[in-house]
């Protein structure tokens, strides 16, 4: 069953990007992130009470709490950058850059956690990096209707950087606490950070002006994220992380498939080749 939960996690993670893109056409990305985080927070604490992990709050030590807070700050920064990138750029370009956080995570784990880097993982890093490069290349045709300023790439790169930091900080913080409770605490930090950004930028007044349709999609993206997390941690509970995590990263296939159906975003031959390299590299992570 854990394999089904792992693929369920990938499915909902892939849907998250599409639903979020639908919800930020006119809505400010920071405001959308803050609203969406409220929904994710509800899912996180629902998971805690379902598993009965709430009793572990009193046993949480200072070091664990510190790293969970740092992980939450990194998550919030990653989300803010990611949804800004989605607002500015093409999904088929933004998502591969964000998913390349796998590379940074492995390198940071090698440096700070002293995890081994096998030749297969080294080759996987090269494949993912090469695939990402191919997928973000601009179309050579002048018929491209999307006029990108390049700002999306800046936000997408920082999204990947903060996502990589999230994984490392989260791994350190989660060692002293039940994973569901740790996730819920991290989400509280993300929520506070997201709303601080909204008020600092003076965007709080725009909340009441969010189009109903976009608010609906923003909330749905939060539900999709929550569902992805429920499946992800259930899969991790029953299956090996070395298999669950790479399966979850295959959400890029779901995102690209739905971006074609919903937004009619087509892959160029270079992008298709890049996607194949990314998927091959990701699947190579399954090899010990």
C-alpha angles and dihedrals in degrees: 000000000000090000089058090050090050092053089044088056090052092048095052092041089054092049091050093069093048095047091046092051089053090052099052104053092108101000119092109255094228092053091047091050092051093049092045092051090060089061093045090050090055090053092047095054091041086059090050095053093042090056093039092236096136091094090069094071093088092053095053110118127214097256093051091048092049094053092044089054091048089048090050091051090051090048092051092049090048093051093047091051093042097053092044088053090049090051092052103034148041115281091225089060101036097050097053091052090049092047089052085078082093087075094051091045092055092047093047091047088052092052103037105023096034092229116168121257109212123200089251092055089047090054090046090056091053092049093049092047093049092046092050091051092052093048096053095049113118120246113261091216118094089219093083105126094198112086104199121190093203092246090112090066092055091054093042092053092050089047089057093045093052091043089055091050089048092059094050096043090043092051091053093045097043093058092079099043142045107276097234092051091046091053092050092051091049090051090054088058091048090051093052092046093048094051093045088057090050093052095041090054091045093238097129092098091060092063093084089050096057107125111249093236093052092046088054092053093045090054091045090053088054090051090049091051091049091049090048091053092047091053093041097054092041089054091047090050093056105025139048114278091221088067101032096054097053091047089053090052089058086078084100088078091055092048095050093046092052093042087061093048097043105029100020090234107164128201120237119222089260092051092048090051089048091051091052090052092049093049091045091050092047093050089048087063087070090067113089 
